[in-house]
Amino acid sequence: MKREDLRNIAIIAHVDHGKTTLVDEMLKQGGAFRENQEVEDRVMDSNDLERERGITILAKNAAVKYKDIKINIVDTPGHADFSGEVERILKMVNGVLLLVDSFEGTMPQTRFVLQKALELKLPLITVINKTDRPDARNHEVVDEVLELLLDLDATEEQLDSPVIFCSGRNGVASYSPDSMGEDFRPLFDSIVEHIPCPEGDADGDLQLLVSSIDYNDYVGRIAIGRIERGVIRQNQEVTVCDYNGAVKPFKSKIVSLYTFDGMNRQPVTEASIGDIVCISGIEGVTIGQTICAVDSPDPLPFVKITEPTVEMTFSVNDSPFAGRDGKFVTSRQIRERLYRELLKDVSLKVSDSNELDSFNVAGRGEMHLSILIETMRREGYELSVSTPRVLFKEIDGVKCEPIERLVIDVPESSVGSVMEKMGTRKGELVKMNPIGSRTRLEFLIPSRGLFGYRSEFLTDTKGEGVMNSVFDSYQPYIGEIPTRAEGALIAFESGTSVTYGLFNAQERGTLFIDAGVDVYEGMVVGVSPKAGDICVNVCKKKHLTNTRASGSDDALKLIPYRRMSLEESLEFINDDELVEVTPKNIRIRKKILNNELRAKDEARRKKN
């Protein structure tokens, strides 16, 4: 049976190429909103963190109607750290829209997601977005996409895929970059024409692969997937089974059944092949399992998710200020939260650490893990986080490490400083192309070499540089890479920072705190330009005499302090430091807080 009235597509692209804005316009022109309805920008980015950072973190579903044909759309993340979302979502669709920025062209994440789509033999439509940009390179970018397709061994059908030129923000599309249409009709027509409709045996036994999991406090887990075979009905008895046999098949009952209509979930009593549905009522269902008819358990293979490359240790916060802000502070609560995250994030791994009350959490990159930390922090969790470290692998008896493909766009004046820094961090230049007044550099660099580089890069390029990376491969261990050259300014005693103490401390380096901040012994309050840590007394008050008044403190001028974000803190810390994360504060501290004990430990390590 063919479902001519249905199409399932995913929109894949590099970060910031305009996926979510394009989906906004598709929803508007597909009748998902009333004519007088006020709709905010990037309506699919419903998560607070997504709206703040301007990135998509979680893949989301929506549906539009065009000429009596329902088009299920999956908006996917563009950042490489969330590519696990993209990999599993591709099992739910019959084709993809590859979105490419008309100026930036093909970027590292474009290559990664396109490779995954080609491996699954999915047909594609190339969409050149932002064609209204004054610096658009429409024809060159089309050539870049063709080169990439050839490089990734695309089939003839994939090489002959249609190319659509559009402006997602203005809601117009056409077959030529020289004359823009009035709406998205060319895009919708191409989807109907070139994306195959779902096929399958509607009379066969039920088969549905779970590609995504949502969670609701009232109904528990909600499984999302596409029906591969048969019909699914509300209140139906089903068997849930696993392809690799890790979980014993178990029986359950479908309580609620939904399909997508615009941005909303529409309750239905039954759905057939090709439909993307949400199911509640199955306790314990996870991503990659297959929901089958009771008497015929027939699991489907699930896409192999790329392994994590970076690991951090999450531990209970044991600082002197522990328990002040957080609602969830015990190791049991942190453990439960981390294992709950595993239910919906297939590219995350959690294991118990050798240390007490600690857990090793492995993910795709620093941002992948920092988003998890930020989410936990907002939920009321309090924890300490170690410096990121890469996961080594032994391949044929050789120690290997993850290598990233890094693409950097910088003004010509910054090329020298970038090349110098890449050299010290063991980066290997692969490609160098001028693009207008800017230069694009492509490097292969160990993942370790990128730790702490982003803030340096922004300083070196005066904020004008753009850098993006994606995992490339595992290669033999390259050798030592120098870590942070600067030392830390460490609080000498516990108390509250005062202007007099900070005024004397700021001569030693850049401060991270202002006056009136509670500090404790061993807390990092700034960075010194010289190597080696320095203890500073930021709580020191001026001793009053009959010739010195406390009011003269007002005349002391403090240099504006550097406010450290969570990502900057994770990039900054050394192996002997931790980031203390609470709902209200982010602090950097030494693992050993006592100054004497820390000095003894350092002396012992140097001796060994």
N, C-alpha and C positions, 0 to 999 in steps of 0.2 A: 504494500500500500504506500502511495506517495501523498504527503500532506502539502498540496499545492497552496493552501491558505496560510502557510507558516514558513518563516525564515528565522534561523538562529545565528546571530553574529557577535563576535567580540571585537572591540576596538583596541588595537595595540599600538604603542608608540613609545618614544623616549620621553622622559620627564619634561614638562612644560611645552609640549608640542600642540596642546590644545584639545585633548580628548574630551575632557569633561565639558568644556564650552561647546564643542560640537554636539555632544549628547543633549545638552540644554536645548539647542535649536531644533534637533531632531524631535525631541519631545514636544516642543511648542508647535512645530509644523505638522506633527503626527496627531495633533488633537488631544494631547494628554492633559492640557489645562483649559479652563474656561477662557473665553475671549477677554473678560474683564478681570481675570485673576492676576494678582501681583505675584511675580515669581522672582526670587533672588537669584543672583549669578551662581553658577556652579552648584545647581540644586542637588546633584548626585553626591556631592561631598557633604554628607550629613553629619560627619564626626567633627567635634570641636577642633581637634588637632589638625584635621585635614583643612578646615577653613582658615585656621591661623597660619599654617605653613604654606598653603596654596598648593598642596600635593595630594594625590589620591593614595591612600594607604590600603584600603580594602576594596576588593572587586565587588561591584554592585549590579543588580539586575533591574531592568525596566523594559517596557514594551510599548510600541506605537502601532497605529493602524495606517496602512497606505493601500488604497484601492482594494479594500476588503481582505487585504493580506496582513496578518499580524507579524510584526518584526520584533523578536526578543533581542534586546541589546544588553551586552555585558560590558560595563566600563571597567577597565583594568588599571592598576597602578603603573606609573612610568619609571619609578625609581628602581634601580637594580636590586636594592636590598629587599624589595617586596616582590621579586619576580617569582617566588613560590606561588603567590596568588595567581599569576598569569598562567603558569605551567598547568595547574590543575583545572583552571577555568576553561582552557582550550578543549578539554574533553566534553564540554557541554554544548559546543557550537558546531555549525556545519561550514563556517567560513569566517574570514577575518577582514577587517578594514585596517590596512597599515597606514597610519597617519604619519606624515613627515613634514617638518617645518620648511617653508619655502626658502628660508635663508640658511638655517643651520644644517639642513640636509640630513644624511644618515649619521647617527651617533651610536655609541657603544650599545645602549639598551635596544636600539632599533635592530641591530644585528642579533642580539640575544633572543628577543621575543620572536623575531621573524624565523630564526633557525628552529625554534620549538614548533612554530606553526607549519613549517615545511616538513619537519620530521613526521608530523601527523597527517601529511598529504592534504592539508586544508587549502581550498581555493582562496585567492585573496583579491582585494580591490585596493589599489594604491590611491591614497588621497593626499594630494599636496595641499597643505593647509596654510593659512595666513598669506594668501596670494596678494592681499592688499597692502602688504608691507612695502615701503619705498625701496628697501634693499633686497627684495625678493629675487631669487635666482631659479625661477621655475624650471627652465629647460635643463640647466646643469643638474638640478636636484633629481629630475627624472632619470638622467643618465647615471647618477650615483646609485639610485635604487636598482636600476638594471644591473650595474656592476656588482652590487651586493647580492642580488639574486643569482647571478652567474657564479659568484664566489662561494655561495652556499649550496651549489648544485641543485637549483630549482628545476622542476620539470618544465616541459615545453608549454603546458597549459598555464603554469604559474608565471612563466616569462611573458606569455601573451595576455596577462591580466589587464583589465581596463584601468586607465588613469583618470582620476577626477580632480579638478582644481576647485578649491573652495575657500571661503572665508567663514570660519565657524562663528566668529563674532557677529558678522553681518547677516548670516543665514542664507548665503547664496552659493551656488555651485554651477560648474559648467564643464564641458568636455575640452575646452581650450583656455589657456591662461590669458589670452588676449581679450576675450569678451566674457564678462561675468553674467550669469543668469539672474533671475529674479528670486529664485527660491532653491530648495534642496531637491527639486524633482529629478535632475540628472543623477544625483546620488541615490535616491530611493529606487529609481528605475534600474540602475546598475545592480543594486542589491537584489532586487526581484529577479533580474535576468541572469546574473552570474553566480549568485550563491545558491547551491542546490537545496531543494526542499528536503525535509527529513523523510527517510524511507524506513520501512520495517514491517514486521508481521503483527498487525493489529489484533489478530485472533490467537496469537501465541501466548505462552505463559509470561507473566510480568517480569520485566528486567529493568532496573533503574540504578544507575551508578551515582553515588553521593559525591558531588564535587565541591560542596561548600557546606559549612555549618553556621547557623545563626543561633543565638541564645536569647531566651526570654524568661524573665523571672516567674511568669505565670504558667507558661506551658512547657518550660524546659528547653531541650534541644530541638532545633528546627533543621531538618535535612533539606538541602536544595540540590536538585539534579535533573537530568533529562531522561525521559522515558525512552529506552532503546527498543522495547518490545512489549506488546500487550496493552492492557488498559488498567489504570489504577483507580480504585473507588474508595470513597470515605467509608470508615468502619470495616475495611477489608483486613482479613488476617494475612500476614506476610511472614516470610523468613528473611532474616538478615545474615548474609555470609561474607566471608573475606576471601580475596583471590589467593593470597599466600598462606591461608589456613592458620594465621596467627590467632584468630579469634574463632571459637567454636560457634557454628550457626545457631541462632536463637530465634524464637517466634515472637511476634508482637502484633499490635493492631494499630491501624492508621486512624487517629482521632480527628484531625483536621487536614484539609487539602486546599491548597491555594495555587492560583496561577498569577502571572503579573499583568497588570493593566495600568499603563502609564507608570507612575512612581509607586502605585499602591498594590497590595496583595488582594486578589479577588477570591473569596471563598467559592469553591466548586464541589460538586458531588463526585465527578469523575473526570479523568483526563486520559488522552491517548498518546501514541508514539510521537516523538518530537517535541512534546510540550515540556517546558521547564517548570517544574512544580516545587512548592514548599510543603513539607510534611511534618506534622507534629504528632507526638504520642509514642514515638519509638525511643525508649530509654536506652542510653548507651550506644547509639549509632554514631559512627565517626566517618571522617573523610576517607574515601577509597573503598568503602564497603558497598555491596550491591543489595538492593531490596528486591526480593524475588517472590514469585508465587509460593504458597505454603508447601506444595508437594513437588516443586522442581527448583531446588537451590542451584543456580547456575551463575557463579560470580564472574564479573567482567574484569579484565586486567586494568590496573590503574597506572597512570603516567609516573615514571620514576622521577622523583623530585631531586634536584641537585643538592648535594650535601652542604651543610653549613661550613663556613671557613673561619669564623671568628668566635672566640669564646670569652666570657667574663664570669667572674665569681660573684654571685649575689649572696650577701650574708646579713644576719641580724645586725641592726644598728646598736653598737655598744659604746657610743660616745657619751660624754658627760651630759649631753642634752637629749639623750634618747627618751622617747615617750612623751616629749613636750607637745608635739604637733599631731602625731599619727594616731589613727584609730586601730590599725592592724600592725602590730610590732613584733609578734612572736614568730619563731621559725615555722611552726605549724601553719600559721596563716599565710606566710609567704610561700611555703611549699604548695599549699592548696591552690593559691592563685596562679602560680607558675604552671602547675599541671592542668589547670583549667584552660590556660592559654593554648596548651598543646592540642586541645580538642578542635580548635579552629585555625591554628597556624601550623601547616604541615612542614614548613622549612625551619621550625624551631626544635631544639633538642634540650632536654633538662635532665640532669643526673645529680645524685648526691655527691658532694665534695668530700675529700679526706678530712677537711677541717670541720670543726664543730659548728653546727647551725649555719652551714654554707651550702650553696648549690651552684653547680657549673651550668651555665646557660649558653648554648651555642646558636648562632644565627648567621645570616647572610653578610652582615656588615655592621659597622658602628651605628648607622642610622636605624637599622632593623631593631637592634637591642635598645637604643636610646628611646625609641617610640614606645617600646614595652615599659621601660622604666618610667617615662613621663605619664603613661596611662595609669600605671600602678600608683604613682605619686598622687595623681588627681583623685584616685579612688580612696585615698586615705592610708596608703601603705608607707612604712618607714623602713629604709634598708641602707646597707653600705654596698658599694660596687667597686670592684677592682679594675685595674687597667686592662684594656682589651688585649688579647693575645691570639695569634693565629694557630690553627690546627694543622699540625704537620702530619704527613702520611708517609708510610714506607712502601715504595713501589719497586719491585724486583730487588729488594735489599738496599735500596738507596733512599736516604731521607729526602723527602720532597716537600715543598711549600707552595701555597696558593699564589698564583701570579694574576695580577689585574691588568686589563687593557684600559689604559687611561688616555682620555682625549681632553686636551687643553686648548681653549681659544683665548688668546691674549693680544693686546696691542703690540706692535713690532718692538716698541721700546722696552718691553718686559721680557722678551725672549731670552736674553742673556742670563738674567737672574733665575728664571725657571729652569733653564738647562743646567746651571750650576747646582741648584738644589736637587734636581733629578739625578745628577751624577753622584752626589754623596749618598743618595738614598737607593742606589743601585738600579736606577731606571735606564732602560735601553730604548733609544729613539728608533721608531719603526717608520714613521712617515712625517713629512713636514710640508704643508701646503699654505700658500697665501690666499686669504679670502677677503677681498677688499683691502681695507686698511689694517686688517688683523691677520694673525698667523695661527693656523691650527697645527698642533703638535700631537703626535700619537706615540705613546710609550707602552712598553711592557715592563711592569714594576712589581716587586713582591708586595703582597698586601701589607706586610710589616712596614714597608717604606712609606705608606700613606698615613700611618698613625701620626696625628699631630701636625700634618702638613697643611690642612685647609686654612687655618688662621694665618700661617706664614705666607701662604699663596696669596691670600687677599691683601696682605700688607705689601708683598713684593709687586703686585699688579695694581696697587692703589684702588682696590675694589672693583676693577674693570674686568678681571679675568673670570672665565667660566671653566670649571673642571668637572668631568663625569667619568666614572669608571665602572667596569663590569668584570666579573670573574672570567678569566680566560682559560687557565689550565693549571695543572700541578707540574712543577719543574724542580730539578735538584736544588737543594739548599744553597743559597748564593753566598752566605757568610754573614758576619756581624754587620749590623747597620747602626750607626751612632744614634743614641736616644737624645732626650732633651739636654741641651747644653747649659741652660740656665738653672740656677739654684732657686730654692723656695725661701720666702720670708715666713718664719714660723712664730706664732704667738708664744711668748716666754712664760706667761701666766694666765690664769683664768680671770675673767672680769668683764668690764664693758669698755669698749674702745673710746678714747677721748682725743680731742683735737691735738693736745700737746704731744701725746704719745705718737699719734699718726704723723704729725709734722716732722718729728725726728726720724720716724721709720721711712718716710717717703724718699729720703736722701739715698736709701739703700736700694730702691727699685720701684716697681709699679705696684700699687696696693689694689686689693680686691674688695676692700670694705670701706665704709664711711664711719663717721663718729656715731656713737650711741648703739653700736652693734655688740651683742653678747659674744664673747670668744672664750675658748678654753685652751689650756696648755697643749701644744702639739697641733693646733689648727693652722693651716696654711692661709696667711692673710695677704700674700703678695708674691711677686716673682722678682728675683734679683738678676741683673744682666750678666753677673759673673757666675762661674761654676761653683757649686758648694752651697749648702743651706746656711742661712743666717737666722739666729733667734732675735726677734725684736720685741720690745715691750710697748705694745700699742695701748696698754691700760695705764701707762705711767702718767701721774698727775704732777703739776707744778707745785713744789713746796711753797707755801705762803709764808712770807715774813712781813715785818712792818714796812718794808720798802717795796714789796711786790704784791700786786692785787690780782685776784683770779680773773677779773674782767679783761685784763690785757691779753688773755687767750683769744679774744675775738679778733685781734689784729693778725693772728697766724693764718696764713692762706694755704689751704690744702689743694694739691693738684687733683683734678677729677679722677676718681677711681675707676678701675676697669670692672664692669659688671660681667661675671662669667655665667654663660648659659650652661645647660646640662651637657650639650655636645662639646662645648669648649672645655669644660671641666674634664670630661672623659678623655679628650685629646691631650690635655695638659699633664695629667698625673703620670708619675713614675711608678716603678714596681713596688716601692716602699710606701706608696700613698693610696688613699681610698677617697671615693666621692660619697659623702653622706647625703642621702636624698630623703627629704621629708615633705609633707604636703605644702609647707610654707617656705622652706629654705633648701638651698643647695650649698653645701660646704665641702671644701677640700681639706683633708687631714692626713697626718702621718699614721701609719699602722701602729707604731709604738708612740704613744702620746707623751710619756715622761721624757724630758730632755736628757737626763743622765742615762737612763736605760737605752735610749736611742743612740747616744754617743758610744756607749759600751758595745752595742750591737754592731755599729758601723766599724768600730776598731777591730772587732773580732772577725768581721767579714773581710776586711782588708788584709788581715794577718793570714787568713786561709787562702 
